[in-house]
Amino acid sequence: MTRLKSYQIDVADLLTDPSFDAGAKMQWQGLWVDGTYVVNDVVRDGAWTMVANATTTDRPAPQEIGEADIQPNTDTIWAKNNTHTGMVQMRHKYVTTEPGWLQSLRIRAAFWDKGVISKITLVNNTTSSVTVINNPILKNDDWTLLALDNVPLPSGTDFEIWYDYYNSDALALVTGGWTSNDATGIPAAQHFNIDDLTNPTVIEISHTDLDSDNRGTELDGVVVNSIIHINETGDTKRSVEVNVDVIDTAAPSSTKYTVSLIQNGSGDVRDDKTCTIAIDVPITQPSVFNYNTDYWLAGSPVFGQPDWATVSSELYFDGVLQADTNDAYGIELIFQEASVSADWEMLAVSNLQGTTAAADLSWTFVNLTGPVTHEASTSEDMLIVDATGGDVTINLHSVDLPRPQELNIKRTDNSANVVTVAGAGSPVETIDGA
């Protein structure tokens, strides 16, 4: 089991920290009151923590205009499509024409049970940031709320929401032995090539295993979202687990997989070691999804484009773009239009429960490998700590941008080395090994 802890870095603590340059730091002015503010003044206005970028008398928090808009409208009658067996990806693409914020996101699964694999991806093209929600638990033939906690969107923001859906009712297992090779390209017989022993992106496996059996049919039959487990046969703690993103069967003697890391064992798989490979392959069923024909079509007598954005859509079957660009799918947003002063910039916004949401729809992860002393930054959301090689010290007091920030720290090793966290008004604390 890994250890995960969160630390709240408080604005007032940071602004009085002596490690800040007094000539450059922002000035905490507390709760906003009507008056004049100058550059770098920081205030709290309701749920919004804002910093002035000019001398101003404007109110900092965005002010709501009218009622929130639901798109697509949930009163829509949703048809079902079950013509494709495999991965379905639905995309809604938005460019905002008015400023405001997203209040919530809901997803509709036409069918959902434990065999369904799903993923929600939020892509902000304007800020070049991505947030991924893997395998949320969805309601069957109904809407499921995935709160966004008031994510602000200036006018002109280009963003997309992708909904991947894959239906399977069982798993087929491919398993065998091969020898590891820290390399790329077509592997020798009885070997597999892995491009990076810690964070692999490409794995290519010979069709001939260590028993001299031909495994080509099984390896070519692996599908997207299969899970590959690799461990050294003589040291099973040295392992890696990856998700299959792309399959390349062009080579006659091997199968190549583009992969993304799921997790590592307590040690990396090493070069030139006998390894056991097991691949969990979902058995696909028809992937059922909801749609509404020509919902986004400009001039539609019933629906059409919203007032606050231009919207289009895309549909992919196993990565192949289908023809339509105007159908709506089971992706629903609630958008609140607002007036926004150009004299203020947002540092953070909290929902009614007080949790903080980042403005750019993204989390930043930093890997720390001991021995190291790390000065935490508010551009970081989670630190992944491996102290196998030595002690790790994390200082919270010398952050570079004073704003409320919850920093999550996850320790992944089980060594006796020490991970210490201190600063920003928090007592010195240690995080035990897994």
Beta strands, then each sheet from edge to edge (+ up, - down):
strand 1: 3-9
strand 2: 27-31
strand 3: 41-45
strand 4: 48-52
strand 5: 63-64
strand 6: 69-71
strand 7: 79-81
strand 8: 88-96
strand 9: 100-109
strand 10: 116-124
strand 11: 129-134
strand 12: 142-153
strand 13: 158-182
strand 14: 191-194
strand 15: 202-206
strand 16: 227-232
strand 17: 235-248
strand 18: 254-264
strand 19: 274-284
strand 20: 289-292
strand 21: 309-317
strand 22: 320-321
strand 23: 328-329
strand 24: 331-339
strand 25: 344-350
strand 26: 356-357
strand 27: 365-369
strand 28: 372-375
strand 29: 382-386
strand 30: 392-395
strand 31: 405-411
strand 32: 419-423
strand 33: 426-430
sheet 1: 1+ 31- 29- 27-
sheet 2: 2+ 3+ 4- 25+ 26-
sheet 3: 5+ 24- 6+
sheet 4: 5+ 24- 9+ 12-
sheet 5: 7+ 20- 23+
sheet 6: 11+ 10- 13+ 8- 21+ 22-
sheet 7: 11+ 10- 13+ 14+ 15- 18+ 17- 16+ 19-
sheet 8: 28+ 30+ 32+ 33-
end
